[in-house]
Amino acid sequence: EAGVVQSPRYKIIEKKQPVAFWCNPISGHNTLYWYRQNLGQGPELLIRYENEEAVDDSQLPKDRFSAERLKGVDSTLKIQPAELGDSAVYLCASSLAGVNTEAFFGQGTRLTVV
Amino acid sequence: GENVEQHPSTLSVQEGDSAVIKCTYSDSASNYFPWYKQELGKRPQLIIDIRSNVGEKKDQRIAVTLNKTAKHFSLHITETQPEDSAVYFCAAVRPYKLSFGAGTTVTVRA
């Protein structure tokens, strides 16, 4: 089993440019999370999906961030336009449906906005 | 929302000594407490977890304790080894919401 797969691993863009991250969760995992991890800090939830429905996007900066999970499998997270403060590692995680189930993380995408 | 505080932020121990990391949480609805280990440049990986109906859990050299009344839980690593050097995150989970502490950077000195 491949685990949670994210791409790209690294991305460097100029401010005001758009950027997109892709996540393929573990097969059969209904729940998918996007987290942002700033240097030296813990992951912070951006959005959580149950199948194709975004059930918690309260922490997603909706003026510039968007996400989708078509067909309830793969997901993309987009930033448009990117700002310098968006530089961080963006982590995708997935878990089985239900409470108190282990979340498995992808390798993350390290975004640098210059 | 849930607020998870983690201490210390950095911890340096001599190889073979024990390391203890402490976390507190605010939401009494939290009932699942996983601990993740993140090595440099790698993904966070679950190392141990504890549920609210259990006070202590042990897995070889690592153990976790939970005090629900006081809303705090701790990670204990005994007989530390160089490969234990990493960032450790505690987390508190209330139904469907996983909140992380800020992390503890553990360095094991040879």
Interface residues (C-beta under 8 A of the other chain):
Chain A: V4 T31 Y33 G40 Q41 G42 P43 E44 L45 R48 E50 V55 D56 L91 V99 N100 E102 A103 F104 F105 G106 Q107 G108
Chain B: V4 Q6 N31 Y32 P34 Y36 K42 R43 P44 Q45 L46 D49 R51 F89 A91 V93 P95 Y96 K97 L98 S99 F100 G101 A102 G103
